Amino acid sequence: MYKSIALLFTIFVGVSTPFKYAAQTCPAPEDVSSKTMSLFEKATNKKKKKTNEERIEILREVVDRQNDFGAAYEALAGLLFKQAKKDREFSDECIAATANWVKLCGDQSEAHYILGALAFVSGDASSALSLSKLSYRKLTKKQKTRRYQRALSEKDVMS
């Protein structure tokens, strides 16, 4: 039973992997200082040669300076999630950043995906499935079709 749930979740994760973390879906607050905005842009600009660890540190400073900066939490959650996949030490901070992102920016399918994936890694399969379903429901039909086709092509490559 658990193996079938794990297999279904793995297939679902392959189909519903979030696309990007650089393009923010939550606008910056109106009262952001120029220094805070400069730091945010420095952390999210892909042309800047920064490691994920450096970007995370900069984004931590941004949210410390301005705790209502939803786009900063979104970028921070995405980077922390990448790190959490390698090192589970980042999971708690990733969950907290994702919760702040949802609180400030409303329901986000990528946020549900992140929370679902972290729940699955921690062994909470039922929460993982319910969060992943929420993530999948928020996708457009075109996005669902594209992800399904990508998952099928990856399956062919793996066999």
C-alpha positions in Angstrom: 0.0 0.0 0.0 2.7 2.5 1.0 4.8 1.6 -2.1 1.8 2.4 -4.4 1.2 5.7 -2.6 4.9 6.5 -2.9 4.9 5.6 -6.6 1.8 7.7 -7.3 3.4 10.6 -5.4 6.6 10.3 -7.3 4.8 10.3 -10.7 2.7 13.3 -9.5 5.8 15.2 -8.4 7.4 14.5 -11.8 4.3 15.9 -13.5 3.9 18.9 -11.2 7.4 20.1 -10.6 7.4 23.9 -10.3 8.8 25.8 -13.3 10.8 28.6 -11.9 11.6 30.7 -8.8 13.1 33.7 -10.5 9.8 35.1 -11.9 7.9 36.3 -8.9 4.1 36.1 -8.7 3.7 38.3 -5.7 4.3 42.1 -6.0 6.7 44.0 -3.8 5.1 46.2 -1.1 4.8 49.8 -1.9 7.0 51.1 0.9 10.2 49.1 0.2 13.4 51.1 0.8 15.8 51.4 -2.0 18.4 49.4 -0.1 16.0 46.5 0.5 14.9 46.5 -3.2 18.5 46.6 -4.3 19.3 43.6 -2.1 16.3 41.8 -3.5 17.3 42.4 -7.1 20.9 41.4 -6.3 19.6 38.1 -4.9 17.2 37.3 -7.8 19.1 38.5 -10.8 20.4 35.4 -12.6 23.1 37.4 -14.3 24.8 38.0 -11.0 27.3 35.2 -10.4 26.1 34.2 -6.9 25.7 30.8 -5.3 22.4 29.7 -3.9 23.9 30.0 -0.4 24.8 33.7 -1.1 21.4 34.3 -2.6 19.7 32.8 0.5 21.8 35.0 2.8 20.8 38.1 0.9 17.2 37.2 0.9 17.3 36.5 4.6 18.5 40.0 5.1 15.7 41.3 2.8 13.0 39.6 4.9 14.7 40.7 8.1 14.6 44.3 6.9 11.0 44.1 5.6 8.9 41.2 6.8 5.9 42.0 4.5 7.9 41.4 1.3 6.1 38.5 -0.3 8.2 38.2 -3.4 11.3 37.9 -1.2 9.7 35.0 0.7 8.8 33.4 -2.6 12.3 33.6 -3.9 13.7 32.5 -0.5 11.3 29.5 -0.3 12.4 28.4 -3.8 16.1 28.5 -3.0 15.6 26.9 0.4 13.6 24.1 -1.2 16.5 23.4 -3.6 18.8 23.2 -0.6 16.4 21.1 1.4 16.4 18.5 -1.4 20.1 18.1 -0.7 20.2 18.7 3.0 17.1 18.3 5.2 18.4 20.9 7.7 16.9 23.5 5.4 13.4 22.0 5.6 12.1 23.9 8.7 13.2 27.2 7.4 11.8 26.4 3.9 8.4 25.6 5.5 8.4 28.8 7.5 9.4 30.9 4.4 6.7 29.2 2.3 4.1 29.8 5.0 5.0 33.5 5.0 4.8 33.6 1.2 1.3 32.1 1.2 0.2 34.4 4.1 1.4 37.5 2.2 0.6 36.5 -1.4 -2.4 34.1 -1.2 -2.7 30.6 -2.4 0.2 29.5 -4.7 0.4 26.2 -6.5 4.2 26.2 -6.2 3.9 26.7 -2.4 1.6 23.7 -2.1 4.0 21.7 -4.1 7.0 22.7 -1.9 5.0 21.9 1.3 3.8 18.6 -0.2 7.3 17.5 -1.2 8.7 18.4 2.2 5.9 16.5 3.9 6.6 13.4 1.8 10.3 13.5 2.5 9.5 13.7 6.2 7.3 10.6 6.0 3.9 12.3 6.0 2.4 10.8 2.8 -1.2 11.7 3.4 -0.4 15.4 3.9 2.0 15.2 0.9 -0.8 13.9 -1.3 -3.4 16.4 -0.2 -1.0 19.3 -0.7 0.1 18.0 -4.1 -3.5 17.7 -5.2 -4.0 21.4 -4.2 -1.0 22.3 -6.3 -2.2 20.3 -9.3 -5.8 21.8 -9.1 -4.4 25.3 -9.5 -2.7 24.6 -12.8 -4.3 25.5 -16.1 -5.3 22.7 -18.5 -2.4 23.6 -20.8 0.1 23.4 -17.9 -1.3 20.0 -16.9 -1.1 18.7 -20.4 2.5 19.9 -20.8 3.6 18.4 -17.5 1.8 15.1 -18.3 3.5 14.9 -21.7 6.9 15.7 -20.1 6.4 13.0 -17.4 5.5 10.4 -20.1 8.6 11.3 -22.1 10.8 11.0 -19.0 9.2 7.6 -18.3 10.1 6.5 -21.8 13.7 7.6 -21.2 13.9 5.7 -17.9 12.7 2.4 -19.4 
